[in-house]
Amino acid sequence: MAEYKAGICNIGLRGRVSRAGYAAFSFAISFILLRTIQVNHFPEYSKLLLLIPLFFAFLSLCEALSGFCVKHARKGTYYMEQAMKGKSGEERKVGDKEHMLDMQKAKAIAMISALSALALTLVSFLV
């Protein structure tokens, strides 16, 4: 079972699996949007719309791979679900020092996601 570590891990296995599903869904939406733009001969600048689903796809993927949720970091909480005896986990607050470390990690994940979405969107202009 995963444990909370400031700036490293703030969600458990269930959270990671759900974020992986969100990432797959967002990548699928991005692909469908790209194909729709290409097939219907929309203007090239329409591909800029890919930024939105791609950002959420990369954000969810980073969260799933790292076990770190940006939303929980911003709220100053963590959620490590308990799979024992059918009990659900509970959201807990973190201290100020831990919140600072979590916010640094959250900013890094958001920046990586934004740059990845931008890069893939720019690649779509070459296709």
N, C-alpha and C positions, 0 to 999 in steps of 0.2 A: 504494500500500500504506500502511495506517495505521501510525503510530508511537506508541509509548507516550509519554504526557504525563501527569505526575502530576496527579491530581484532574480530569482531562479525559477521557482515553481509555486503557483497559487491555485491550480485546479487539479483535480484527480483524473483518473482514467475515463470516467463517464463524460466529463467535460471535454477531454481530448478527442474522444470518439465522435461526439456530436459536432465539434468544430471541424473535424475531418470531413464529415458529411456536408457541412455548410460550404467548405472549400470546394468539394466535388460539384455541388449544386451550382455554385457561383461560376466555376470554370465552364460548366455546361451552358449556363445562361450566356456567358461571354462568347462561346463558340456559336451558339444559335444566333446571337445578335450579329456577329461578324458575317455569318453566312447569309443572314437576311439582308444586310447592307450590300453584300456582293451580288447576290442573285437579283435583287430589285434595282440595282444600279443607282443607289443613293449616292449623293456627293461624297467625295473622299473624307471631308471633314466630319462626316457622320461617325467615322470610326473613333472619334474622340469620346463618344459615349461608352466605349469599352473601358475607359478608365474606372468607372464606378463599379461594375461587377468584378473587374480584375483586382481592384483594391481590396474589396471584401474577400475575394478568393485568396489572395496572398496573405491577408491579415488572419483569416481563419486557418490557413495552412501553417503559418508561423506559430499561432497559438497551439494548434494540435501537436506540432513537432516539439515545441519547447515546454508544453504544459503550463503556459503562462497566459492569463487572460488580461487583455488591456482594460476592459471595463472594470474588472475587480480591482486592478491597480489604481485606476482613477478614483474609485470609490473608497480606497483604503481598506479593502476587505480581501479575504480569501475563502475558497470553498473546496474543502477536501471531503468529498462524499464518503460515507461509511457504507460498505456493502454488507456489513455484519448484521445478522438478525433482522433483516428487512428494514433497518432504520435508514432514513435519508440523512445526509450530512447537513450541517448548518453553516451559514455564512458567519464569519468571525472578523472582527476588526483587527487591524495591525497598528503597531506603534508608529510614532512619527519617523523614527530612523528607518524602519522597514518600509514605510510609505514612500520615503524619498528614493530608496533603492528600487522599489517597484515602479515608481514613476519614470526613472531613468530607463529601465528595461522596456516599459510601455512605449516611451518615445522612440526608442531604437526599433522596436517592432513596427510601429506605425511608419517610420521613415523607410525601413526596408520594404514594407508593403507598398508604399507610395512609389518608390523608385522602381520596384519590380513591375508594378502596373503600368507606369509610364514607359518603361523599356519595352514591354510586350505590346503596348499600344503602338509605339513607334515602329516596331517590327511589322505590325499589321498593315502599315502603309506600304510596305515593300511587297506584300502578298497580292 
